[in-house]
Amino acid sequence: MNLISGLQPLRFLLALAGILLLTSSPPAQADATAGTLDRIRRDGVLRLGYGTTPPFSYRDADGNVTGYSVEICKLVAEDLKRQLGLDALDIVYVPRTPIDRVQLLNEGEYDLECEASTNTEERRRSAAFALSHFFTATRFVSLAKNGLHRIDDLRGHSIAAALGTVNIAQIGRINRERRLQLSLIPVESLQQAFDMVTTGRASAFVMDDILLEAMIRETGQPALYTVSDDTVSAMLPYGFMMRKDDTPFHAAVNAALGRIYATPQIDQLYDRWFRNTLPGLAFGLDIPMSRELTDYFAMFR
C-alpha cells in the first residue's frame, strides 16, 4: 500500500505554528546555549546528531553517515559556512537515540539533529524545530497472517512501542478513548519493537508509517508484514531539532533550509532517498512525494 496517500489533508496553519515557533525557556547547560553560531565561527565545527533509521539517517556499509536528513543538513552546513564567511566548516557526527536525543542536544553534544523527530507541542517545550522536511502519520505493523488492519482489530492485543517516541502517548490515548484493553510493551529501540512482532512476542508495533515501511523492506520479506489501514495519529511534520534560546542559530538554519527548498535540489534529494535503492542498502521504498510535502516545498518557490 502507499503509506502516504489517503491521509487527511495537512492543516498547514497548525503545522507552521509549530515549525516556525522560536520559543524561549530557561537556559540549558552553559556552553550549549552560549551561542551556537559564535562557537561555530570560533571552532569551525558543526555537530550533527544522527540515528539508525533509513532513509533519514544511518551508516552505510562503509561506515559513512548518510541519509535524506543528513544530506539536507550537509547543504545547511554549506549555507552556514557562507553566512559566517568561513573558509571551511568541519562536520562532526554524533550518534543519538530516541531516548537520549533531547538530553544530548541540550547538553551541547550536538547542534542540529538530522533525523526523523516529530514536531509536537510537547517536544517544543524542550527543543526548537527547524522548517519541516517530511510529513508522516502513525500506524502499526503486524504479521500479515494475523489479519490486523484497523485499530479496533487490536482489542486485547499486545502492542510494542519505543521509549522516547511520541507513539507511546498516541496509542495510549486511543487505548483509553476506545477502551481497547491493550497491553503496551515499551522497549528501548525501534528494532527491538519490530523484532517482537516478527517473533510473535507482540501483536503489533506502533510507529511512524514511513519508518515502518523502511523496516519492512529491509527484512527482504515484505509479504510477511502488513501496515494498518487506520492511522493512529494525524499527519505530523518532521523537523531538525535545535536548542531553545538560540534564535540567531534558528534563523540561520531556517534561512538555509528556505533557500534549499526553493530549488529543484530538494526534489532530487527526495527522489534519491525515497524513489530509488538506498545507498549502501539492498532495498528501496519507491514512495512518491506526498501532496502535503509537495505543497509545503512549493511555498518557498
PyMOL commands that set and color helices and strands:
alter all, ss='L'
color gray80, all
select helices_A, chain A and resi 12-19+30-33+36-43+68-84+101-106+123-125+144-146+151-154+167-178+190-198+209-218+222-224+247-261+265-274+291-298
alter helices_A, ss='H'
color red, helices_A
select strands_A, chain A and resi 45-50+58-59+65-66+90-95+112-113+117-118+128-136+138-143+158-162+183-187+204-208+225-227+236-242
alter strands_A, ss='S'
color yellow, strands_A
deselect
rebuild
show_as cartoon
